[in-house]
Amino acid sequence: MHKNEIPGFQTLVSLALDVRWSWNHEADALWQQLDPQLWSQTHNPWVILQTMATDKLQQKLSDPQMRTQIDALEAAREAAHAAPTWFSRQEGASDVKGIAYFSMEFMLTEALPIYVGGLGNVAGDQLKAASDLGVPVTGIGLLYQQGYFRQVIDASGNQQAYYPYNDPGQLPIKPLFTENGEWLRIQVPMPNAPLWLRVWEVTAGRVKLFLLDSNDPANPPFYRGITSQIYGGDSTMRLQQEIVLGIGGWRVLEALNLQPDVCHLNEGHAALAILERTASFMASEKVSFDTAFSTVRAGNLFTTHTAVAAGFDHFEPWLMATYLGTYAAEKLQLSVDQLLALGRQNPADDNERFNMAYLAINGSGAVNAVSRLHSEVSKGLFQPLFNRWNPEDIPVGYVTNGIHVPSWESRAAGAFWAQVGGETGWQNGGEGPAAAILQAPASALWAMRQQARKSLVGYVRRQSGNPALFDEHTLTIGFARRFVPYKRPDLLLRDPNRLVRLLTNYQQPVQLVIAGKAPPADEQGKGIIRHWLQFIHDYNMSAHVVFLPDYDMLMAAHMTGGVDVWLNTPRRPWEACGTSGMKVLVNGGINLSELDGWWAEAYTPQTGWALGDGLEHHDDDDHQDALEAEDLYTTLEQQVVPSFYQRNAAQLPEAWIEMMRQSMAVHTPAFSANRAVREYTLKYYLPGARAYQQRAADHAAVGRSVAQWRKATDRAWDRLEIGEAKVKQEGNEYVFEVPVFLADLSTDAVKVMLYADAVDNLPRAEHELQLTPSPEKTAVVPAKPMQLYRARIPVVRAAADYTVCLQGKHAQAAVPLENRNIYWQH
Ligand SMILES: *Cc1c(COP(=O)(O)O)cnc(C)c1O
């Protein structure tokens, strides 16, 4: 008998193919019963089903009790998916057809290794939160045959990179079939031959993720490996992958007739989806490129994750022409130059490379950064596109990232929260039981912490093969992230003797768990790993410091679940957000971090420790590193270590437990993916869907009007003039009168503003002037018909502080995002 024919097997398949098991543990006992050994090794139900012998399965499934258990679990899963959700209660929710979420990587479970790190973490955790909240998101990504490299450290401390093959048969995914039973395949343009893509389906609770894969036998050999390695190869391969993601991804949605209103681009990698969405709209509505582009952009959201300009993808013009020239001509009615202009700061510069972030900005209705500080940084990065605009007007909002709490909560923490806050704990998202913890006894918090640390110590022992390593009661500090210089993973090594004293203090010892991969081509990063191993060796610190090779999601969960302190030392402001520190919150770990990324907005003295002065120092890195290393040692020596070891009569570290309590109660809900996805929904998805529908209605009447307005302002802008402004004071008001020549623009296409910079204790001021109804005495320059604009504003500062400025204006469009023209009075 084939496995598929065993009664009950298909129900197991449904359970195993829903990676909800990565955060909901109600079926754990079932998998454990089916194959205790495999379960403890893999925690991957799909591998159990694939690997178990048929007769053994048959025997297990012939037990009526087991069958009842399986049916009950499947019924519970289906009921959970059918229950009313947060999203269904939002106003306007029923009008939204869907949100497509494009990302080069997704970190859902270590059983599906299609991620590198932070970006994939954000994507995976947001998909899961969307499932919890019922937000109708569909993910689009790539299935990599090899994924990211696996790390091995050789005897001399060198990082070696291995690329084991991801056997699709062992991954919790299934081929996506069309209605008539064929494997769904998608075609995308490539220079030599069209590329066929296979499509795989991942189920994550209520949400689907579709993965594209070029390893189809129908493809020529030089194309089959396009989706082989994540961020692998050269810039040609990167562009090929982005064509697969953006163009192929949109075509999958079309093939499935999903018609999302909102297209969320997680980083600029996905920006080609904008072009394909435009092409598709042009074809179905029979409208021009400009009208289609202006229509669909209202429904596109671009999330930037980069803190340096070099982080954006750039492609040489010839490469773009080779790969997308024909596509642009045939599908978009654009010349190569017109195509390139969409990704350039200066469209007239033939040498300027195509910047994917610029395409994303040009083609989106909103742009957001991933923390408050990062939005400030991003405004600076995008300033070149918004020439002459004030930095604070550059349209980059922010939604601070969050983590999917149920996925990152340790067993000990899960049991603790259930005990203090009710059985479901964080399972259903929301504010969870945060408030309940304020009443929990200190002893319960500490018992949880002790147990979680113990379990991490067990993990470290198993991973290192040394059953005597580490101590269950010692203050345990964790550090794990990519080993790249700006993260300064060796800041603690600046004064090795001082670190040794800290670790080996007989009364108050410290142990350190370290992990992280250096990018395969980053020699400096690999050097930092060697630096740690050398330190451990030279100072004989192997009882106090362990470097665990091959950092991945599972290891991250063990570490963030068990450490007492999570250390983070990026060079401000390079960390766009950071998420690993958020994973310790639910588990009662405390952050000790540079005031960068999310910690710059989260930190309070009640909830953790801060490094640095909260300022950027671009001039002398080495000097700054020395100061911050000093700050780090001092904080550890004088605050962290003494607080941990100071015990009351009941042997409890009271101050420490209070800090844990505050951090858990205040930060866990605030830095959850649940909060982030609710914010995305209310701030961007619902308004974006409405705006797109409004522009698309009546064969894109509004979209067309936005496009025409843009064109008209671009054409006329150089001819606009501001005449001599007059100001007089009437009582405690100024009356400004400004004549303006609008060339052939209509008065509702332009906004006339008075603007004053912030000075001393006065904030910046903006006032819109109103068109005066009667054109009396407006002919200041007789040859040109001037319009007269007037404003009455309270006298709070010198009249000379104000400058007149012209901007584009359209009732349905975002300025300056959609119209960057600006004219300042000289
Ligand atoms: C959470 C996580 C990250 C992201 O952590 P940062 O704080 O952004 O460095 C990277 N890799 C893995 C495996 C993770 O689990």
PDBQT file of the ligand as one rigid body, heavy atoms in Angstrom, charges set to zero:
ROOT
HETATM    1  C1  LIG A 901      16.303  37.360  14.401  1.00  0.00    +0.000 C 
HETATM    2  C2  LIG A 901      17.340  36.842  13.503  1.00  0.00    +0.000 A 
HETATM    3  C3  LIG A 901      18.131  37.731  12.771  1.00  0.00    +0.000 A 
HETATM    4  C4  LIG A 901      17.978  39.234  12.847  1.00  0.00    +0.000 C 
HETATM    5  O1  LIG A 901      18.646  39.737  13.936  1.00  0.00    +0.000 OA
HETATM    6  P1  LIG A 901      19.262  41.203  14.024  1.00  0.00    +0.000 P 
HETATM    7  O2  LIG A 901      18.927  41.689  15.365  1.00  0.00    +0.000 OA
HETATM    8  O3  LIG A 901      18.608  42.029  12.963  1.00  0.00    +0.000 OA
HETATM    9  O4  LIG A 901      20.708  41.061  13.808  1.00  0.00    +0.000 OA
HETATM   10  C5  LIG A 901      19.118  37.211  11.955  1.00  0.00    +0.000 A 
HETATM   11  N1  LIG A 901      19.298  35.884  11.835  1.00  0.00    +0.000 NA
HETATM   12  C6  LIG A 901      18.552  35.003  12.530  1.00  0.00    +0.000 A 
HETATM   13  C7  LIG A 901      18.808  33.556  12.353  1.00  0.00    +0.000 C 
HETATM   14  C8  LIG A 901      17.550  35.450  13.375  1.00  0.00    +0.000 A 
HETATM   15  O5  LIG A 901      16.803  34.574  14.034  1.00  0.00    +0.000 OA
ENDROOT
TORSDOF 0
